[in-house]
Amino acid sequence: MKKIFSLIAVAALSATVLAACGNNNDSSSGSASDSSSSASGDVKEITVNAKSFEFSPNEIKVKKGDKVKITLKNTDGAHGLEIPEFKVNLQKDGSAEFTADKAGTFDFDCSVMCGAGHGDMKGKLIVE
Ligand SMILES: [Cu+2]
């Protein structure tokens, strides 16, 4: 009887080790492909149009690790674009680049006092 138990124990142990190895391989190959895709150097170019008193689009989605080039274009009035989390602050038409190195939802807003609707000029940058 004892021999059978030890055989079962050995079989269970090796099965666990094999399963653990399999899991490790899965996760390491997964993260390897993740890092290679973010290291590909792609720059996501996004143009945000600003008018009184609205951004278009007012929701931007990027992937974590993306290099983002954001361009502000004033179509009506003089507005700015500020993303404090990524130290972006455009105060007139122009571009800024940053790396979306953290996931989450971050607010952006107008950084130039542009009038009555200034406080309503808000948008969201979503990094997934
Ligand atoms: Cu404003």
Backbone and ligand atoms as CSV (ligand in chain L), in Angstrom:
chain,resi,resn,atom,element,x,y,z
A,1,MET,N,N,0.829,-1.215,0.000
A,1,MET,CA,C,0.000,0.000,0.000
A,1,MET,C,C,0.860,1.260,0.000
A,2,LYS,N,N,1.917,1.219,0.852
A,2,LYS,CA,C,2.759,2.423,0.941
A,2,LYS,C,C,3.409,2.763,-0.391
A,3,LYS,N,N,3.778,1.707,-1.139
A,3,LYS,CA,C,4.412,1.959,-2.442
A,3,LYS,C,C,3.446,2.697,-3.383
A,4,ILE,N,N,2.199,2.251,-3.340
A,4,ILE,CA,C,1.211,2.890,-4.225
A,4,ILE,C,C,1.049,4.365,-3.878
A,5,PHE,N,N,0.992,4.633,-2.579
A,5,PHE,CA,C,0.834,6.027,-2.160
A,5,PHE,C,C,2.015,6.885,-2.638
A,6,SER,N,N,3.231,6.305,-2.478
A,6,SER,CA,C,4.385,7.125,-2.880
A,6,SER,C,C,4.406,7.315,-4.393
A,7,LEU,N,N,3.953,6.297,-5.134
A,7,LEU,CA,C,3.882,6.455,-6.592
A,7,LEU,C,C,2.904,7.586,-6.961
A,8,ILE,N,N,1.754,7.573,-6.268
A,8,ILE,CA,C,0.773,8.638,-6.538
A,8,ILE,C,C,1.365,10.003,-6.201
A,9,ALA,N,N,2.075,10.024,-5.086
A,9,ALA,CA,C,2.674,11.288,-4.660
A,9,ALA,C,C,3.672,11.778,-5.699
A,10,VAL,N,N,4.506,10.869,-6.200
A,10,VAL,CA,C,5.502,11.257,-7.207
A,10,VAL,C,C,4.806,11.733,-8.476
A,11,ALA,N,N,3.758,11.001,-8.871
A,11,ALA,CA,C,3.035,11.376,-10.090
A,11,ALA,C,C,2.408,12.757,-9.925
A,12,ALA,N,N,1.802,12.988,-8.767
A,12,ALA,CA,C,1.157,14.277,-8.525
A,12,ALA,C,C,2.188,15.389,-8.531
A,13,LEU,N,N,3.326,15.103,-7.907
A,13,LEU,CA,C,4.382,16.114,-7.819
A,13,LEU,C,C,4.899,16.483,-9.202
A,14,SER,N,N,5.158,15.448,-10.032
A,14,SER,CA,C,5.697,15.757,-11.356
A,14,SER,C,C,4.653,16.470,-12.207
A,15,ALA,N,N,3.386,16.116,-11.993
A,15,ALA,CA,C,2.331,16.806,-12.742
A,15,ALA,C,C,2.314,18.283,-12.355
A,16,THR,N,N,2.477,18.546,-11.075
A,16,THR,CA,C,2.492,19.939,-10.612
A,16,THR,C,C,3.670,20.698,-11.214
A,17,VAL,N,N,4.832,20.034,-11.195
A,17,VAL,CA,C,6.028,20.694,-11.735
A,17,VAL,C,C,5.841,20.995,-13.215
A,18,LEU,N,N,5.296,19.988,-13.953
A,18,LEU,CA,C,5.078,20.201,-15.377
A,18,LEU,C,C,4.104,21.354,-15.611
A,19,ALA,N,N,3.032,21.378,-14.812
A,19,ALA,CA,C,2.033,22.430,-14.985
A,19,ALA,C,C,2.657,23.794,-14.691
A,20,ALA,N,N,3.472,23.826,-13.647
A,20,ALA,CA,C,4.107,25.092,-13.297
A,20,ALA,C,C,5.022,25.562,-14.418
A,21,CYS,N,N,5.776,24.607,-14.993
A,21,CYS,CA,C,6.650,24.968,-16.105
A,21,CYS,C,C,5.832,25.523,-17.258
A,22,GLY,N,N,4.729,24.816,-17.548
A,22,GLY,CA,C,3.891,25.268,-18.650
A,22,GLY,C,C,3.397,26.678,-18.419
A,23,ASN,N,N,2.947,26.973,-17.202
A,23,ASN,CA,C,2.460,28.316,-16.897
A,23,ASN,C,C,3.554,29.359,-17.057
A,24,ASN,N,N,4.731,28.995,-16.547
A,24,ASN,CA,C,5.835,29.955,-16.648
A,24,ASN,C,C,6.151,30.296,-18.101
A,25,ASN,N,N,6.169,29.254,-18.929
A,25,ASN,CA,C,6.462,29.487,-20.332
A,25,ASN,C,C,5.414,30.403,-20.964
A,26,ASP,N,N,4.148,30.142,-20.633
A,26,ASP,CA,C,3.081,30.961,-21.193
A,26,ASP,C,C,3.269,32.428,-20.832
A,27,SER,N,N,3.500,32.673,-19.527
A,27,SER,CA,C,3.546,34.070,-19.102
A,27,SER,C,C,4.791,34.771,-19.640
A,28,SER,N,N,5.916,34.031,-19.702
A,28,SER,CA,C,7.119,34.725,-20.164
A,28,SER,C,C,7.038,35.025,-21.656
A,29,SER,N,N,6.478,34.088,-22.442
A,29,SER,CA,C,6.367,34.378,-23.863
A,29,SER,C,C,5.344,35.491,-24.095
A,30,GLY,N,N,4.319,35.533,-23.247
A,30,GLY,CA,C,3.321,36.583,-23.392
A,30,GLY,C,C,3.911,37.951,-23.151
A,31,SER,N,N,4.678,38.085,-22.057
A,31,SER,CA,C,5.228,39.406,-21.762
A,31,SER,C,C,6.305,39.775,-22.766
A,32,ALA,N,N,6.992,38.757,-23.305
A,32,ALA,CA,C,8.023,39.057,-24.294
A,32,ALA,C,C,7.401,39.687,-25.537
A,33,SER,N,N,6.268,39.133,-25.962
A,33,SER,CA,C,5.643,39.696,-27.149
A,33,SER,C,C,5.064,41.082,-26.843
A,34,ASP,N,N,4.609,41.275,-25.597
A,34,ASP,CA,C,4.117,42.593,-25.214
A,34,ASP,C,C,5.207,43.642,-25.335
A,35,SER,N,N,6.379,43.311,-24.769
A,35,SER,CA,C,7.427,44.327,-24.753
A,35,SER,C,C,7.953,44.578,-26.159
A,36,SER,N,N,7.954,43.532,-27.012
A,36,SER,CA,C,8.448,43.765,-28.358
A,36,SER,C,C,7.473,44.658,-29.138
A,37,SER,N,N,6.175,44.527,-28.852
A,37,SER,CA,C,5.225,45.363,-29.588
A,37,SER,C,C,5.323,46.816,-29.126
A,38,SER,N,N,5.586,47.036,-27.826
A,38,SER,CA,C,5.687,48.415,-27.363
A,38,SER,C,C,7.040,49.009,-27.736
A,39,ALA,N,N,8.026,48.159,-28.016
A,39,ALA,CA,C,9.343,48.664,-28.380
A,39,ALA,C,C,9.458,48.850,-29.890
A,40,SER,N,N,8.360,48.687,-30.606
A,40,SER,CA,C,8.420,48.795,-32.050
A,40,SER,C,C,8.592,50.242,-32.501
A,41,GLY,N,N,8.410,51.174,-31.580
A,41,GLY,CA,C,8.665,52.565,-31.907
A,41,GLY,C,C,7.544,53.255,-32.637
A,42,ASP,N,N,6.385,52.634,-32.678
A,42,ASP,CA,C,5.237,53.274,-33.318
A,42,ASP,C,C,4.833,54.515,-32.545
A,43,VAL,N,N,4.535,55.569,-33.267
A,43,VAL,CA,C,4.039,56.784,-32.630
A,43,VAL,C,C,2.584,56.944,-33.034
A,44,LYS,N,N,1.753,57.047,-32.025
A,44,LYS,CA,C,0.327,57.276,-32.287
A,44,LYS,C,C,0.108,58.764,-32.434
A,45,GLU,N,N,-0.347,59.181,-33.594
A,45,GLU,CA,C,-0.582,60.607,-33.802
A,45,GLU,C,C,-2.061,60.912,-33.648
A,46,ILE,N,N,-2.329,61.850,-32.795
A,46,ILE,CA,C,-3.722,62.213,-32.520
A,46,ILE,C,C,-3.873,63.719,-32.655
A,47,THR,N,N,-4.854,64.123,-33.419
A,47,THR,CA,C,-5.142,65.552,-33.539
A,47,THR,C,C,-6.424,65.862,-32.782
A,48,VAL,N,N,-6.334,66.850,-31.915
A,48,VAL,CA,C,-7.507,67.277,-31.153
A,48,VAL,C,C,-7.882,68.675,-31.638
A,49,ASN,N,N,-9.101,68.802,-32.131
A,49,ASN,CA,C,-9.602,70.110,-32.534
A,49,ASN,C,C,-10.246,70.788,-31.333
A,50,ALA,N,N,-9.979,72.078,-31.198
A,50,ALA,CA,C,-10.564,72.830,-30.087
A,50,ALA,C,C,-11.384,73.982,-30.629
A,51,LYS,N,N,-12.587,74.096,-30.091
A,51,LYS,CA,C,-13.418,75.243,-30.426
A,51,LYS,C,C,-14.075,75.723,-29.134
A,52,SER,N,N,-14.764,76.814,-29.194
A,52,SER,CA,C,-15.433,77.333,-28.005
A,52,SER,C,C,-16.754,76.590,-27.811
A,53,PHE,N,N,-16.944,75.764,-26.838
A,53,PHE,CA,C,-16.000,75.402,-25.791
A,53,PHE,C,C,-15.996,73.889,-25.690
A,54,GLU,N,N,-15.235,73.290,-26.571
A,54,GLU,CA,C,-15.310,71.847,-26.706
A,54,GLU,C,C,-14.059,71.311,-27.394
A,55,PHE,N,N,-13.622,70.144,-26.927
A,55,PHE,CA,C,-12.569,69.426,-27.630
A,55,PHE,C,C,-13.197,68.336,-28.493
A,56,SER,N,N,-12.589,68.086,-29.629
A,56,SER,CA,C,-13.056,66.998,-30.479
A,56,SER,C,C,-11.845,66.253,-31.053
A,57,PRO,N,N,-11.634,65.011,-30.735
A,57,PRO,CA,C,-12.439,64.208,-29.804
A,57,PRO,C,C,-12.177,64.618,-28.354
A,58,ASN,N,N,-13.123,64.326,-27.492
A,58,ASN,CA,C,-12.874,64.607,-26.076
A,58,ASN,C,C,-12.588,63.328,-25.301
A,59,GLU,N,N,-12.383,62.252,-26.055
A,59,GLU,CA,C,-11.951,61.005,-25.430
A,59,GLU,C,C,-10.913,60.364,-26.331
A,60,ILE,N,N,-9.734,60.146,-25.789
A,60,ILE,CA,C,-8.623,59.593,-26.558
A,60,ILE,C,C,-8.230,58.271,-25.920
A,61,LYS,N,N,-8.073,57.236,-26.760
A,61,LYS,CA,C,-7.667,55.938,-26.217
A,61,LYS,C,C,-6.329,55.539,-26.814
A,62,VAL,N,N,-5.409,55.157,-25.951
A,62,VAL,CA,C,-4.129,54.636,-26.411
A,62,VAL,C,C,-3.796,53.399,-25.583
A,63,LYS,N,N,-2.750,52.709,-26.005
A,63,LYS,CA,C,-2.320,51.535,-25.257
A,63,LYS,C,C,-1.121,51.911,-24.397
A,64,LYS,N,N,-1.049,51.260,-23.240
A,64,LYS,CA,C,0.077,51.521,-22.356
A,64,LYS,C,C,1.379,51.210,-23.094
A,65,GLY,N,N,2.334,52.100,-23.008
A,65,GLY,CA,C,3.604,51.930,-23.696
A,65,GLY,C,C,3.664,52.667,-25.019
A,66,ASP,N,N,2.512,53.099,-25.521
A,66,ASP,CA,C,2.490,53.836,-26.782
A,66,ASP,C,C,3.219,55.164,-26.641
A,67,LYS,N,N,3.926,55.504,-27.707
A,67,LYS,CA,C,4.414,56.876,-27.819
A,67,LYS,C,C,3.299,57.666,-28.482
A,68,VAL,N,N,2.928,58.745,-27.877
A,68,VAL,CA,C,1.785,59.504,-28.371
A,68,VAL,C,C,2.236,60.888,-28.797
A,69,LYS,N,N,1.860,61.248,-30.008
A,69,LYS,CA,C,2.088,62.615,-30.471
A,69,LYS,C,C,0.725,63.270,-30.567
A,70,ILE,N,N,0.525,64.274,-29.744
A,70,ILE,CA,C,-0.781,64.919,-29.707
A,70,ILE,C,C,-0.649,66.311,-30.311
A,71,THR,N,N,-1.566,66.603,-31.225
A,71,THR,CA,C,-1.535,67.890,-31.918
A,71,THR,C,C,-2.808,68.656,-31.604
A,72,LEU,N,N,-2.633,69.892,-31.188
A,72,LEU,CA,C,-3.781,70.757,-30.901
A,72,LEU,C,C,-4.027,71.668,-32.083
A,73,LYS,N,N,-5.296,71.709,-32.494
A,73,LYS,CA,C,-5.663,72.570,-33.606
A,73,LYS,C,C,-6.866,73.406,-33.179
A,74,ASN,N,N,-6.678,74.682,-33.099
A,74,ASN,CA,C,-7.782,75.574,-32.757
A,74,ASN,C,C,-8.599,75.874,-34.004
A,75,THR,N,N,-9.865,75.515,-33.956
A,75,THR,CA,C,-10.728,75.801,-35.098
A,75,THR,C,C,-11.631,76.993,-34.820
A,76,ASP,N,N,-11.745,77.367,-33.552
A,76,ASP,CA,C,-12.593,78.518,-33.202
A,76,ASP,C,C,-12.153,79.013,-31.836
A,77,GLY,N,N,-11.613,80.212,-31.801
A,77,GLY,CA,C,-11.113,80.740,-30.539
A,77,GLY,C,C,-9.676,80.316,-30.294
A,78,ALA,N,N,-9.166,80.670,-29.136
A,78,ALA,CA,C,-7.779,80.347,-28.771
A,78,ALA,C,C,-7.799,79.516,-27.504
A,79,HIS,N,N,-7.413,78.256,-27.672
A,79,HIS,CA,C,-7.478,77.331,-26.547
A,79,HIS,C,C,-6.159,76.608,-26.378
A,80,GLY,N,N,-5.998,76.056,-25.215
A,80,GLY,CA,C,-4.811,75.249,-24.938
A,80,GLY,C,C,-5.225,73.817,-24.670
A,81,LEU,N,N,-4.232,72.983,-24.506
A,81,LEU,CA,C,-4.493,71.579,-24.175
A,81,LEU,C,C,-3.462,71.128,-23.162
A,82,GLU,N,N,-3.970,70.711,-22.030
A,82,GLU,CA,C,-3.079,70.344,-20.936
A,82,GLU,C,C,-3.420,68.955,-20.433
A,83,ILE,N,N,-2.384,68.086,-20.338
A,83,ILE,CA,C,-2.553,66.775,-19.701
A,83,ILE,C,C,-1.544,66.742,-18.556
A,84,PRO,N,N,-1.940,67.181,-17.380
A,84,PRO,CA,C,-0.977,67.327,-16.282
A,84,PRO,C,C,-0.214,66.045,-15.978
A,85,GLU,N,N,-0.896,64.906,-16.064
A,85,GLU,CA,C,-0.275,63.634,-15.702
A,85,GLU,C,C,0.951,63.346,-16.557
A,86,PHE,N,N,0.947,63.802,-17.813
A,86,PHE,CA,C,2.067,63.515,-18.707
A,86,PHE,C,C,2.835,64.787,-19.082
A,87,LYS,N,N,2.641,65.816,-18.272
A,87,LYS,CA,C,3.383,67.072,-18.418
A,87,LYS,C,C,3.263,67.649,-19.834
A,88,VAL,N,N,2.069,67.519,-20.391
A,88,VAL,CA,C,1.795,68.115,-21.690
A,88,VAL,C,C,1.060,69.424,-21.446
A,89,ASN,N,N,1.540,70.492,-22.060
A,89,ASN,CA,C,0.809,71.749,-21.959
A,89,ASN,C,C,1.024,72.566,-23.217
A,90,LEU,N,N,0.079,72.441,-24.132
A,90,LEU,CA,C,0.116,73.234,-25.357
A,90,LEU,C,C,-0.757,74.450,-25.124
A,91,GLN,N,N,-0.213,75.633,-25.382
A,91,GLN,CA,C,-1.002,76.841,-25.148
A,91,GLN,C,C,-1.422,77.504,-26.446
A,92,LYS,N,N,-1.081,76.869,-27.550
A,92,LYS,CA,C,-1.551,77.306,-28.867
A,92,LYS,C,C,-1.405,76.111,-29.798
A,93,ASP,N,N,-1.746,76.270,-31.058
A,93,ASP,CA,C,-1.608,75.167,-31.999
A,93,ASP,C,C,-0.190,74.618,-31.969
A,94,GLY,N,N,-0.093,73.320,-31.944
A,94,GLY,CA,C,1.225,72.700,-31.919
A,94,GLY,C,C,1.112,71.248,-31.496
A,95,SER,N,N,2.274,70.618,-31.309
A,95,SER,CA,C,2.300,69.204,-30.958
A,95,SER,C,C,3.164,68.960,-29.739
A,96,ALA,N,N,2.866,67.888,-29.065
A,96,ALA,CA,C,3.688,67.442,-27.947
A,96,ALA,C,C,3.744,65.923,-27.998
A,97,GLU,N,N,4.867,65.370,-27.561
A,97,GLU,CA,C,5.012,63.917,-27.533
A,97,GLU,C,C,5.233,63.461,-26.116
A,98,PHE,N,N,4.640,62.331,-25.809
A,98,PHE,CA,C,4.887,61.720,-24.509
A,98,PHE,C,C,4.684,60.221,-24.640
A,99,THR,N,N,5.176,59.497,-23.653
A,99,THR,CA,C,4.980,58.050,-23.618
A,99,THR,C,C,3.917,57.724,-22.586
A,100,ALA,N,N,2.906,57.019,-23.014
A,100,ALA,CA,C,1.820,56.647,-22.102
A,100,ALA,C,C,2.284,55.453,-21.270
A,101,ASP,N,N,3.100,55.745,-20.263
A,101,ASP,CA,C,3.746,54.663,-19.527
A,101,ASP,C,C,2.973,54.211,-18.299
A,102,LYS,N,N,1.788,54.752,-18.098
A,102,LYS,CA,C,0.952,54.242,-17.004
A,102,LYS,C,C,-0.488,54.137,-17.480
A,103,ALA,N,N,-1.134,53.077,-17.017
A,103,ALA,CA,C,-2.523,52.834,-17.417
A,103,ALA,C,C,-3.469,53.587,-16.506
A,104,GLY,N,N,-4.597,53.949,-17.087
A,104,GLY,CA,C,-5.599,54.640,-16.280
A,104,GLY,C,C,-6.353,55.643,-17.125
A,105,THR,N,N,-7.187,56.406,-16.474
A,105,THR,CA,C,-7.939,57.461,-17.146
A,105,THR,C,C,-7.467,58.802,-16.600
A,106,PHE,N,N,-7.010,59.653,-17.506
A,106,PHE,CA,C,-6.424,60.926,-17.094
A,106,PHE,C,C,-7.181,62.073,-17.767
A,107,ASP,N,N,-7.418,63.099,-17.009
A,107,ASP,CA,C,-8.158,64.240,-17.543
A,107,ASP,C,C,-7.235,65.130,-18.360
A,108,PHE,N,N,-7.757,65.690,-19.424
A,108,PHE,CA,C,-7.065,66.812,-20.058
A,108,PHE,C,C,-8.043,67.974,-20.128
A,109,ASP,N,N,-7.491,69.157,-20.186
A,109,ASP,CA,C,-8.365,70.326,-20.216
A,109,ASP,C,C,-7.678,71.486,-20.921
A,110,CYS,N,N,-8.418,72.559,-21.049
A,110,CYS,CA,C,-7.915,73.752,-21.713
A,110,CYS,C,C,-7.045,74.529,-20.730
A,111,SER,N,N,-5.885,74.977,-21.188
A,111,SER,CA,C,-4.957,75.673,-20.297
A,111,SER,C,C,-4.848,77.158,-20.627
A,112,VAL,N,N,-5.741,77.640,-21.462
A,112,VAL,CA,C,-5.753,79.069,-21.795
A,112,VAL,C,C,-7.139,79.605,-21.442
A,113,MET,N,N,-7.156,80.686,-20.662
A,113,MET,CA,C,-8.450,81.259,-20.279
A,113,MET,C,C,-9.129,81.774,-21.541
A,114,CYS,N,N,-10.199,81.094,-21.937
A,114,CYS,CA,C,-10.766,81.380,-23.251
A,114,CYS,C,C,-12.184,81.925,-23.196
A,115,GLY,N,N,-12.725,82.042,-21.999
A,115,GLY,CA,C,-14.057,82.631,-21.935
A,115,GLY,C,C,-14.981,81.877,-21.013
A,116,ALA,N,N,-16.261,82.117,-21.201
A,116,ALA,CA,C,-17.276,81.629,-20.260
A,116,ALA,C,C,-17.277,80.106,-20.152
A,117,GLY,N,N,-16.968,79.425,-21.245
A,117,GLY,CA,C,-17.050,77.968,-21.220
A,117,GLY,C,C,-15.733,77.285,-20.919
A,118,HIS,N,N,-14.746,78.075,-20.520
A,118,HIS,CA,C,-13.405,77.525,-20.295
A,118,HIS,C,C,-13.428,76.301,-19.379
A,119,GLY,N,N,-14.183,76.424,-18.274
A,119,GLY,CA,C,-14.229,75.326,-17.302
A,119,GLY,C,C,-14.872,74.065,-17.838
A,120,ASP,N,N,-15.600,74.185,-18.946
A,120,ASP,CA,C,-16.280,73.012,-19.509
A,120,ASP,C,C,-15.415,72.272,-20.513
A,121,MET,N,N,-14.272,72.845,-20.842
A,121,MET,CA,C,-13.439,72.220,-21.861
A,121,MET,C,C,-12.578,71.125,-21.217
A,122,LYS,N,N,-13.147,69.948,-21.211
A,122,LYS,CA,C,-12.475,68.833,-20.575
A,122,LYS,C,C,-12.544,67.611,-21.468
A,123,GLY,N,N,-11.561,66.749,-21.295
A,123,GLY,CA,C,-11.577,65.488,-22.023
A,123,GLY,C,C,-10.878,64.423,-21.219
A,124,LYS,N,N,-10.897,63.216,-21.760
A,124,LYS,CA,C,-10.268,62.107,-21.062
A,124,LYS,C,C,-9.289,61.389,-21.959
A,125,LEU,N,N,-8.133,61.108,-21.386
A,125,LEU,CA,C,-7.155,60.259,-22.052
A,125,LEU,C,C,-7.200,58.908,-21.343
A,126,ILE,N,N,-7.521,57.862,-22.112
A,126,ILE,CA,C,-7.625,56.531,-21.516
A,126,ILE,C,C,-6.438,55.696,-22.000
A,127,VAL,N,N,-5.648,55.250,-21.071
A,127,VAL,CA,C,-4.503,54.405,-21.372
A,127,VAL,C,C,-4.840,52.995,-20.900
A,128,GLU,N,N,-4.924,52.057,-21.834
A,128,GLU,CA,C,-5.299,50.698,-21.452
A,128,GLU,C,C,-4.133,49.736,-21.609
L,1,CU,CU,CU,-9.997,77.696,-22.109
